[in-house]
Amino acid sequence: MDTIMENLREELMSKDSEFRELAREHGRFEARLTELASLAYPSDQEMLEESVLKKKKLAVKDQMQMILTRHSQSASTVH
Protein backbone atom coordinates (compact mmCIF):
# COMPACT_ATOMS: atom_id res chain seq x y z
CA MET A 1 0.00 0.00 0.00
CA ASP A 2 1.41 3.39 -0.87
CA THR A 3 2.30 5.92 1.79
CA ILE A 4 -0.61 8.28 1.07
CA MET A 5 -3.21 5.53 1.48
CA GLU A 6 -1.45 4.19 4.56
CA ASN A 7 -1.49 7.67 6.12
CA LEU A 8 -5.17 8.05 5.25
CA ARG A 9 -5.90 4.66 6.80
CA GLU A 10 -4.11 5.69 10.01
CA GLU A 11 -6.01 8.98 10.07
CA LEU A 12 -9.33 7.19 9.63
CA MET A 13 -8.43 4.74 12.40
CA SER A 14 -7.98 7.65 14.78
CA LYS A 15 -10.85 9.88 13.63
CA ASP A 16 -13.57 7.77 12.00
CA SER A 17 -15.48 5.52 14.40
CA GLU A 18 -17.18 3.59 11.59
CA PHE A 19 -13.86 2.80 9.91
CA ARG A 20 -12.29 1.88 13.26
CA GLU A 21 -15.14 -0.53 14.08
CA LEU A 22 -14.93 -2.13 10.65
CA ALA A 23 -11.19 -2.62 11.12
CA ARG A 24 -11.79 -4.26 14.51
CA GLU A 25 -14.42 -6.54 13.04
CA HIS A 26 -12.07 -7.45 10.17
CA GLY A 27 -9.40 -8.32 12.73
CA ARG A 28 -11.80 -10.52 14.72
CA PHE A 29 -12.79 -12.37 11.56
CA GLU A 30 -9.12 -12.82 10.63
CA ALA A 31 -8.26 -14.17 14.09
CA ARG A 32 -11.11 -16.70 14.02
CA LEU A 33 -10.24 -17.75 10.46
CA THR A 34 -6.66 -18.37 11.61
CA GLU A 35 -7.99 -20.58 14.42
CA LEU A 36 -10.21 -22.50 12.03
CA ALA A 37 -7.39 -22.94 9.50
CA SER A 38 -5.21 -24.52 12.17
CA LEU A 39 -7.70 -27.33 12.84
CA ALA A 40 -6.51 -30.66 11.50
CA TYR A 41 -10.02 -32.08 11.15
CA PRO A 42 -12.64 -29.32 11.15
CA SER A 43 -16.24 -30.35 11.63
CA ASP A 44 -18.91 -29.56 9.07
CA GLN A 45 -20.05 -26.70 11.32
CA GLU A 46 -16.52 -25.28 11.47
CA MET A 47 -16.13 -25.51 7.70
CA LEU A 48 -19.44 -23.68 7.27
CA GLU A 49 -18.34 -21.05 9.78
CA GLU A 50 -15.09 -20.58 7.85
CA SER A 51 -16.98 -20.04 4.60
CA VAL A 52 -19.37 -17.53 6.18
CA LEU A 53 -16.53 -15.65 7.91
CA LYS A 54 -14.57 -15.35 4.66
CA LYS A 55 -17.57 -13.71 3.02
CA LYS A 56 -18.18 -11.40 5.96
CA LYS A 57 -14.50 -10.45 6.11
CA LEU A 58 -14.52 -9.60 2.41
CA ALA A 59 -17.68 -7.51 2.81
CA VAL A 60 -16.08 -5.56 5.67
CA LYS A 61 -12.92 -5.06 3.62
CA ASP A 62 -15.05 -3.71 0.76
CA GLN A 63 -16.77 -1.27 3.14
CA MET A 64 -13.40 -0.10 4.45
CA GLN A 65 -12.15 0.38 0.90
CA MET A 66 -15.22 2.45 0.02
CA ILE A 67 -14.56 4.74 2.99
CA LEU A 68 -10.88 5.03 2.02
CA THR A 69 -11.79 5.85 -1.56
CA ARG A 70 -14.39 8.41 -0.52
CA HIS A 71 -11.94 10.19 1.78
CA SER A 72 -9.14 9.97 -0.76
CA GLN A 73 -11.32 11.55 -3.44
CA SER A 74 -12.54 14.30 -1.13
CA ALA A 75 -8.96 15.04 -0.08
CA SER A 76 -7.84 15.28 -3.71
CA THR A 77 -10.64 17.71 -4.58
CA VAL A 78 -9.64 19.96 -1.67
CA HIS A 79 -6.10 20.34 -3.00
C-alpha positions as MATLAB code, in Angstrom:
seq = 'MDTIMENLREELMSKDSEFRELAREHGRFEARLTELASLAYPSDQEMLEESVLKKKKLAVKDQMQMILTRHSQSASTVH';
ca = [
       0.000    0.000    0.000;
       1.406    3.389   -0.872;
       2.301    5.925    1.791;
      -0.607    8.280    1.073;
      -3.205    5.534    1.476;
      -1.453    4.193    4.565;
      -1.485    7.673    6.117;
      -5.167    8.050    5.253;
      -5.899    4.660    6.800;
      -4.110    5.689   10.011;
      -6.010    8.982   10.071;
      -9.332    7.190    9.627;
      -8.435    4.743   12.396;
      -7.983    7.648   14.784;
     -10.852    9.883   13.631;
     -13.573    7.773   12.001;
     -15.476    5.523   14.402;
     -17.184    3.593   11.587;
     -13.858    2.797    9.911;
     -12.294    1.878   13.262;
     -15.144   -0.526   14.084;
     -14.935   -2.126   10.645;
     -11.193   -2.619   11.123;
     -11.789   -4.259   14.513;
     -14.421   -6.540   13.036;
     -12.072   -7.446   10.169;
      -9.400   -8.323   12.731;
     -11.796  -10.516   14.716;
     -12.789  -12.373   11.558;
      -9.121  -12.823   10.630;
      -8.262  -14.171   14.088;
     -11.112  -16.698   14.018;
     -10.238  -17.753   10.462;
      -6.663  -18.369   11.606;
      -7.994  -20.576   14.419;
     -10.212  -22.502   12.029;
      -7.388  -22.940    9.502;
      -5.211  -24.517   12.173;
      -7.701  -27.330   12.837;
      -6.513  -30.659   11.502;
     -10.022  -32.080   11.150;
     -12.639  -29.324   11.148;
     -16.242  -30.351   11.626;
     -18.913  -29.564    9.071;
     -20.054  -26.702   11.322;
     -16.522  -25.283   11.472;
     -16.128  -25.506    7.695;
     -19.436  -23.685    7.267;
     -18.338  -21.051    9.782;
     -15.094  -20.580    7.850;
     -16.983  -20.043    4.604;
     -19.371  -17.535    6.183;
     -16.533  -15.655    7.906;
     -14.574  -15.345    4.662;
     -17.574  -13.712    3.018;
     -18.180  -11.395    5.964;
     -14.500  -10.453    6.111;
     -14.517   -9.597    2.412;
     -17.678   -7.507    2.806;
     -16.077   -5.563    5.669;
     -12.923   -5.057    3.618;
     -15.054   -3.706    0.757;
     -16.775   -1.272    3.143;
     -13.402   -0.101    4.448;
     -12.152    0.384    0.899;
     -15.223    2.452    0.019;
     -14.557    4.735    2.986;
     -10.880    5.033    2.025;
     -11.788    5.846   -1.559;
     -14.386    8.408   -0.522;
     -11.939   10.190    1.776;
      -9.141    9.965   -0.764;
     -11.320   11.550   -3.435;
     -12.538   14.295   -1.131;
      -8.958   15.042   -0.084;
      -7.844   15.279   -3.710;
     -10.643   17.712   -4.584;
      -9.637   19.960   -1.673;
      -6.099   20.336   -3.000;
];
